[in-house]
Amino acid sequence: MYILQAVDIHKKFDSLKVLKGVSLQVEKGQVIAIIGPSGSGKSTFLRCLNYLETIDHGEITIEGEIMARNGPDGFAIYSPEKKINQIRRKMGMVFQNFNLFPHKSVLENLMLAPMLVKQTDKAAAEDKARQLLEKVGLSQKSNNYPFELSGGQQQRVAIARALTMEPGIMCFDEPTSALDPELTGEVLQVMKDLASEHMTMIVVTHEIGFAREVADRVIFMDEGLIVEEGTAEEVIVNPHHERTRAFLSKVLMAR
Amino acid sequence: MDYILMLLPSMLKGLTVTLKLFFLTLMLALPLGILMGMARISKFKPLKWFMEFYVWLFRGTPLLLQLLFMYFGLMTVGILLERQFAAYLAFVLNYSAYLAEIFRSGIQSIDRGQYEAADVLGLNRFQTMKNIVLPQVFKRVLPPIGNEVINLVKDTALIYVLAISELSRVARTHVMRDDTFVPFIIAAIFYLIMTGTVQQFFKWLESRFDYYR
């Protein structure tokens, strides 16, 4: 059984078709890397899985629970809000721009959601927060505020914050794109650690090296469609499609 | 000097009238302004339109006219408010409109990513507003609100049109009776002390929010 299943997802913004029938099946513990040029719809697709955007057509099922499916008229119908909120609880999300809460200390950033959403008591929330900060190597920064941290450190805090809710699937939306090149390594390392613990991960990224090294499956998207998918070996090393080759040569050239 | 001492009791009495209007307006208009600011960007269109109309009406006409309307205007249609009450009503309604605009722009200045981060963590709309958005809004709106509060100190002088003896009206009465400019100078000193206090208070408040950027 798949932990996440998206079938034939269509999405448009006004008249602009961003997704033209994208499907994805993810097994538990898999790491999926989605690559592609900007404007290919890869971030929008990830945001649809998380209900940050709604789809026009298609089906999304997460851990066997239906979030959306097609109605008789061919338009997607979403499950009731309450059920969606339950389903979304299974997904963690890491953003390109971290989106930490600037007025909260690092520790408070991690404690807020468990206390408000899961009614975890303060001591337990703090324990868990410290444990996760240790995991991302930022124990010393627990009392600092986000603006006092480097971009890489902020993103590691954001990853720890998503983990506080114990998601079954972690989604990453270009997690290193806003970082200076010398800071991407520490974030990718945390993600590699997660992958080695068999966290199910869907990563939209420009880091071809990371995709190649960590991903069980690589998906190349362009113009709202999946052009090619397979193992890293198949898609990155020996791509079949001309568009994949063109994209990879551009991206790798830039290194 | 004796003259000043003789003036003081009545001027202090005027001052308390001024201060009462000042604090009452603040205490009611601040929470109202927050609610109206949120209503102004509500997804419920009729509420949004009503707030837009409200802000247009109360920001778009002189406070002086609003004072006259609340008392004399309503009187002509048979609603007789107490003069004090009419003054409070006009001030609260007027200042709520200004503060609503400040809070609205403050709320809208918060990055969408903050809402999204709270959303994916499972916070509901109320929790997001209370814990994430409004605390950041308060820091951003402090300078413009400081401006409004200083305006409020001086606007209190307008209630003289309802023949309420606030500070400046008391001063004017003395000036006309005693043929001296001294009462005005004393009134000015009182206003300066009040606005100076507000200014220092907001400086302190802003420094309290300095711990983050």
Interface residues (C-beta under 8 A of the other chain):
Chain A: N50 L52 N85 R88 R89 M91 G92 M93 F95 N97 N99 L100 F101 P102 H103 L112 A113 L116 V117 K118 Y145 P146 F147 R161 A162 M165
Chain B: D111 G113 Q114 E116 A117 A118 D119 V120 L121 G122 L123 Q127 N131 I132 P135 Q136 K139 Y211 Y212 R213
